Amino acid sequence: MRPPICAVCDRDFRDDLGDSDLTGGMVYFADYESLPDGTVGHPTGLEWFCSIHIRKAKILAHLPTKDAINQIKLG
């Protein structure tokens, strides 16, 4: 699993995880595929977002990951 670094702005928010006002989170997108049991890594379609981008990411969760991230970057 990748560390909590925003998929849009690359903000590393590991130090903010305990502060609910600053914390982002993970979003599962339409192209989510879980890893097989016993596999180490980061699943497709699951991304971290900082507190600035998580709200928009959740709204776009019905899209494939790349499409959602591109829409967020475009504003």
N, C-alpha and C positions, 0 to 999 in steps of 0.2 A: 504494500500500500504506500502510495506517495505521501509525503508530508503535506500539511495544510498550507499550500501555496496557491493563490488565486489563479484560475485558468485564464482569466481575462487580463489582469494587471501584474501578475507575478508577485503580488504582495505576500510575504511570508508572515503568517499570523499565528505561528506556534506559540509565541509568548502571550497571545491574547486569548487563548482557548478558555481560560477561566473567567473572563469578563464578558458577560452576556451582551453588553452594549457594543463591544468591539468584534465579537466573534462572528465569523461566517459559518459555513458548513458545507455539506456535500449534497449534490443533487444527482438523482438518477434520471437519465435521459431515455428517449425512445429506443436508442440503440444499445441499451444496457445489456451486457452479457456477463453473468457471474463466472468466476473462475472455477474450474473443476476442483473438487475436494482435494486438499493437500497441496494445492498449487500456491506458490508465492508470487505476488505481483500486484498489479493494479488493474481492476476490470475495465473493459471498454464501456463507455457510456456513463461512467461515474466520475464526477469532477468536484474539486474543492472550489469554493468561491468566498471571497472576503465579504465583510458586512456591507460594503458598498454595492456589490454585484449579486449577492445571493437572492434578493427579492426578484429581480428581473430573470435570473436563471430559473427560479421556481416557476415563473409564469411561462417560460419557454421549454419546460421539461418534456412537453409532448413532441419536441423536435429531436432529430439526431444531434449529438453533441457539437459537431463542427458548425452546423447551421445556427444553433443557439448561441454559441460563443461569437460567431461572426456578427449576428444581430446585436448582441450586447456591445461589441466593439464599435459598431456603427452608430450606436446611441439610441 
